[in-house]
Amino acid sequence: MDTIEIQRIVEVEHDNWWYRERRGILARELRRAGLPGLAVDIGAAGGGNTRVLREHGWRAVAVDCSETAVNLCLERGIDAHRGDACFLPLPSGEYDLAVALNVLEHVEDDRAAAGEIARVLRPGGSALVAVPCDMRLWSAHDVALGRVRRYSRSALTGLLEEAGLFVEQVWSWNVLIRPLVRWRRHRAPHCEDMARLHPFMNETLRLVTALERHLPVKSWPGVTLFARASRL
């Protein structure tokens, strides 16, 4: 992720529907996780998710391969380190939680990155992972964002299990807007996700996405996959 994109994320993530709802998922997962402990946010960018961890009582460290991202985190008072997802600059077996939201799809050797998630977790520690799903949604948009792949449920599950993690649940997100996303990405493949949306559209998308919490659609095809796993 380049400097310009990281800066755009920091500019829009507070109000943008997608980042707000993703932080909401993280917050709900933290509430179900029990007592807070030591956590790492892998691919932290400007530290938006790291701040959610801290707000819920976790002692959280951010890791990103970008010097710009690390500096932004440090400016926000976040403990941050520069490091590759495949070679985390962290000790083994010490973390209670590892968060890697929309990271693995950017990594050529995603097996190594998944192995690092498992390595830094203590036995019984948890991982929360999010990736874009379904190669049928692949477009120039993915290329522009530097993605290497999109994942199926079986591919994500297999990747995490091969790393030594027990996959507790895999679920879809952004199910209701999938037809819109597919149409938009192939009709306007160079659309700018980091652009500020009109407030009405931003709130409409947030409400539609929030509606998914109350509908039995997590097994349906969506735009993103979430996985919760634990180290054996």
N, C-alpha and C positions, 0 to 999 in steps of 0.2 A: 504494500500500500504506500503510495507516494505522499510527499509532504502536502501537496495541494488537497488531496482527498482527505487526509487526516484532519486538516484544518476545516474543511467543509463539514465533516462529521461533527466536530466540536461546535461549529456554528449552529447546526440545525438540530442536534440530537435532543436538546431539552424539550422542544415542542413537536418535533416530527412524530407522526402517528406510529411509524414502524419502530423507532427506537423506544418510544414510550411504552408501547405494548410489549416489546421484548424485555424491557426492564421489569415490567409487571410480571411476566412469566418467571424471570429470575427471582423476584421478590417472593412469589408464591412458593417456588421450590425451596427457597431458604427457610420459609416458615415451616415447611413440612420436614426440614432436615434436622430439626431439634436444636440442641445447644450449639452456638457458634464456636468455631475454632480457628485454625489457620487455613487460609485460602490463597490460591493463585489465580489471577485472571490472565490467561494466555491470549496474546494478540489484543492487548487492552486498548489500543489506539489512544484516545484522549482520557481514558479512565472512567467513562460513564458507568460501566458495569462494576468497576472496582469500587466506586463510591456507593453503589447499592449494597455491595457486600459490607462495607464499613458501616453504613447506616443500620444494618441489621446485626451489628455487633461482632462481625468477623474481623480478624486481624489479616488484612489482605495486602498482597503484593502484586504489582502489575508487571508483566513482561511483554515487550514488543521488540521487533527487529528494527524498528525505525527510531533513530535518534530524536527526531522531531516529536514522536509520540511520547517517548520517555521524558523529554523535557517538559512537555505539556502536563504530564502526570505530576512531575516534581513541582511544577508551578502551582498545581492544585493541592499540594501537600500530600500526595500519594507516594508511597514507597514503590519505586519503579526501577527496573533493570532492563538493559538492552540484551536481547538474546533471541536466538533462532528457536522456533517451535520444535525443531528436531534435535536441539542441543540446549535444553533449558539450563540456565546458570543457577540451578537450585539443588539442594541436597536431596538424596533419595529417601523415600519413606517418611516424610515429615508433615505432609499436608493432609488436612481433613477433607478438603474440597478443591477440585480443579475445574475451572470454567473455561471453555473454549468455544465461544459463540462466533460462528461464521469465520473460522480460521482454517480448518482442515482442507477446504476446497481450494485454498490458495497454495497449498504445499505439494510440491512434486512427490516427495516421499512421505505420503500420509501415514504409512506404517510406522515410520520412525517417530513421527509426531504423536501418534496414538501410544506408542511405546513409552514416550517421555511422560505423557499424562499418567500412565500407569506407574512409571518409576517413581515419580515424586509423591504419589499418594501413599499414605500409611495403609496397612491392611485394614479393610473395612471402610476406607475413605471413599468418597463419592466424586463422580465426574458428571458435569452437565455440558452437553455438546449440542451445537446447532449447526446445520449445514443446509445449503440449497438442495432441493430434491428434483429428481426426474430429468434425465437427459432430453426428454421430449420438449422441455422448456428451454433447452440450450439455444442461445442466440448471440449475436454480436455484443449484446449487453454483458454477458458473462466474460467474454474476451476482454472487453474494455475494463472490467473490474479486476482482471488478472486471475480469474478462476481457472483451474485446471480441469475440474469435473463438477458434475452434480451427482448426487447419491440416490440410490434406491434404498429401501428399508433393509433389504438383505445385505447390501454392500456395507452400509453403515454398521449394522449389527455384527457382521463378520469381521470388520476392521477392529472394532472395540474388543470383541471376544479374542481375536488373535493376539491382541496386546496384553491379555490376561485380565480383562475386565468382565464382570458379570453384568449383562444388560438387563436392567429391571423393567424399562419401558421405552418404547419408541412411539412418538406420536407426530401427527401432521399439524402444521400451523399455516395460517393464511389460506385456508381451504375455500372459504366463500368467495375470495377475490381471485382465485386461480384462473377462471376464464378470462377475466379482465387483464390479468398479468400476461397470460399467453397471447392474447390478441395484441396488447400494447407492445410487447417485446418483439413480436415478429412484424408488426406494422411500422413501429418506430424503434428499430433496434438500438439506436444510439441515444435513447431517452436518458435524461439526467435525473437519477434518483436523489441526488444531493441538493437539487434545486428546492427552494422554498415553495410549498404548495399554497394555493389560496386557502385561507382559514376554513372556509366551508368544506372544501374537498378534504382537507386534512382531518377535520372533525368527523366527516362522514366515513372515511376509511377507518378511523380509530373506532368508531361505534360498530361498524360492520365486523371488524376484527375482534372487538370485545364480545360481540354476540356469540362468537365461537365457544366461549367458556361455558355457555349454557346449552349447547347443542351437541348431540352425539356424532360428531364429525371427525374426531381425531384419527380414525382409521381410514378416512377418505383421502384421496390424492390432494396434496396441497402444494405450496410453493417452497416451504421449509420443513425440515425434519428436526425434531428435538429428540435427544436420547439421554436418559438417566442411567448411570452405570455405577458399579462399585468395584473396588479392587478386592480380589479374592485373598 
